[in-house]
């Protein structure tokens, strides 16, 4: 590839990152996320972590978390990280669908995308916007993980040596988890006319794809491997793993992302601007 390709890629990604944090349109999502995450951190995460600590101190044979199906939280050395992990697996994939819905569709409908590709190319715009969207999510994920890290240290500063190894693992894992959702939205954004349509189609495709593949796998177990096509299908398995063990499944979102990026690029190259 030409060096100019990477220069354009960096410029487009940087502009997307700026659009995600330094524009009037970005203020409302940022404030909403901060407020919602503050209450999640302050109440569910802190409360559950304190309950876990009390159970460990009492050496109870029966755990409340086993009763509600979250017994794997007890395997994390830092209770706050265990609770955060379960919340993050639910929140960030949904957030990714919302944040990544408008990568190219609105510019294409306004006609501005046609003028952008005159000075650049479809590949540069497609991959640049995708990388920029991933960087925005990486910042949000890092901020949420760091706030949980601080919460754990305020409870017990001696946990620092145990928390430091898990801190980058959580960030890396969550970035990889949202990767296939972002690539799915990149492909849909290249096809549909608005972000709302992209979100609607993402939900419908995900539901129908999951339903059809799970039905096929039930009657024909040999087709169970097709579940790898469903973004996020491995999340229930990842929820049961602590720490470094969560990295054992990272190949799934990577393969899904490669497949969806290929489809998205194919759509982008053939779509009328």
N, C-alpha and C positions, 0 to 999 in steps of 0.2 A: 504494500500500500504506500501511497505517496505521503511524505511528511505533512503536506498540506491537509490531508485527510484527518490526521490526529489534531492538528491545530484547530480546524473547524469543529472537531468533536469536543475539544476542551472549551472552546468559546460557547458552543450551544449548550453544553452541560452547565457551564458557569452561569449563563443567562437563565437557564431553568432553575438553578439553585437560588439565584437572586429573586426570581419570580415567586419562589416558594416561601421566602422569608422577608423580603424587603419591599413588597408592594402592598397597596391598600387592600387588595383582594385577599391577601394571605393572612391578614390580621385576625379575622374572625375564626378561621380554622385553628390558628395557633393558640388564641385565647381559649377557645373551646377545649382543645386538647389539654392545655395546662390546667384548667379548672377541673375537668373530668378526672385527669390523672391524679391531681392533688387529693381528691376525695377517695379515689381507689387506693392510693398509697396510705392515706391517713386512717381509713377505716378497715376495709377488707384485708389488705396486706398486713398492716400492723396488728390488727386484732387476731388474725389467724396465726401470725408468727408468735405472738405472746401466748396463745393457746397451746401451740406446739411446744414451746419452752416449758410451760407448766406441766404438760403431760410427760415430758422427759424427766423433769425434776421429781415428779411423783412416781415415775416408772410404772405408769398404768399399763395393764395388760390389754385393755381395750381402748382404741382411739376413735375419737369422733370422726376423724378424716377417713378412717377405714369404712365407717358406716356410710359416708356420702360418696365413696369411690375415689377419694383423693389421697389414698394411703401412701402413694409414691412421694408425696411432699416430705415425708419423714426421712427419706433417704438423702436429702440434701443437707450438707453440713451447716449451711446458713438457712434458717427457716424462711427468712424474708425472700431469698432467692427462689426457694421452692414454690412459694405462693405466687411470686411474680411470674415464674415460668408458666404456670397454668393460666394465669390471666393473660399474659402476653400471647400465648398460643391462640387465644380466642380473639383478642382485640386487634393485633397488628395485621393479620390477613384481611380482616374486614376493612380496616383503615386503609390498607394498600389498594383495595378495589376502588375506594372513594378518591384517594389522592392521585391515583394513576389513570383515572378515567379519561382525562382530557389531555392526552399527549400530542395529538395532531388533528383531531376531528374538528375542533372549533376553528382553528386556523384554515383548514381546508374549506370549510363552509363559508368563511368570510372572504376567501380568495387570497389571503395573505401567504398561504403556504406556497402558492405558485410563484410568488415573487422571492420567497426565501430560497427555494431550490434553484433559482436562476444564478444566485451567488454561491450556492453550495451544491448539495446533491441530496437525493432522497435517502440514501444510506446514511449520510452524515446527520441529517435531521432526525431520522428514525432512531439511530443508535445514540445520538447526542441527547435527545429528549429522554430516552429510556435511562441513560446513565444519570442524567440530572435528577430524574424522579427517584432513582434508587439512592442518590446522595441525600436527598431531602428526607427520605424514610430512615436512612442510616443515622442522621442527626437526631430525629425524633426517638428512635430506638435507643441510641446512646444516652440521650438525656433521661429517658425513663429508667434505664438500667442504672445510671449513675445516681439518680434520686433514691432508688431502692438500696444501692450500696451505702449511701449516706445514712439512710434509715437504719440499716443493720448496725452501722458503727455507732450511731447515737444510743442504741440499746446496749451495745457491748463493744467497746473499742478494741478489746483483745481479739475480736474476730477478723481483724485486718489481714492476718497471714492466711486465713482460710478463705476470705472473700476475694482476695486479689486473683487467684488462679481461675475462679469461676466467672469473674467479671468479663474478661474478653471472650470467654466461651459463649456466654449468653448473648453478647452483642453479635458475634459472628453467626451463631445459630439463627437468630431472629432475622438478620439480614438475608441469609440464605432461604429462610422459610418464606419471606415475602417476595423473593425473586420470581418464582413461577407465576404468582398472582400479578405482579407488575408486567411480566412479559405477556400474559394473557390479555391484560388491559391495553398493552401496546398494540397487539394484533387487532383487537376489537376497535380501538380508537382509529386505526388506519382504515377501517371498513365502514363504520357507522357515521352518523351525522352530528351527534352530540354526546356529551359526557353522560347525560341521563340515559340515553339509549345504550351506551357502552356498559353502564352499571346494570341495567335491566337484562341485557343479553348475557352478561357475565353470570348473573344469578341463575338465569334460565338454563344456560349451557351447563353450568356446574351441577345443578340439580338433576337435569335429564341425563347427563353423562354419568353421574354417580349412580343414579337409579338403574340405568340400562346395564352398565358394567357390573354392578353388584348383583343384578338379577342373572346375568349371564354366568358370572362366577359361581353363583349358588347352584345352578343347574349343571354347569360345565366347569368343574374346578380347574381344568387345564387352562381356562381363560382368565384365571385369577390375576395373572401378570398384567392384564390390561388396566388394573387399578392404578398402575403407575402413571397413567395418563390423567388422572384426576388430581389437580393441584390441591395440596394439603391432605391427601389421603393418609399420609404417614403421621399426622399430628397426634392422633390418639396413641400411637406407639411411642412417640417422642415424649409425650406427657408422663409416661411411666419410667423414663430414664433420668438419672441425675448426672450433673457435671459433665465430665469428658465423654461419658457413654452416649450422650445425645449426638455426638459427632459421627456415630456409626451409621447414621441414616442420611448424611448430607448429600450422598450421591443421587438421591431421589429428586430433590428440588433442582439440582444441577442439570440432570438429564431432562426434566420437564421444561426447564427454562431454555435449554438449547433447542428443543423441539418446537416450543412456542415462538421463540425468536426467529427461527427459520420460517415458520408460517407467517409471522408478522412482517418480516422483510419481503416475502413473496407478495403479500397483499399490498404493501406499500409501493413496490415497484410497478404493480399493474393497476393501481387505483388511479382514476382520473382526478386531477387536481383542479 
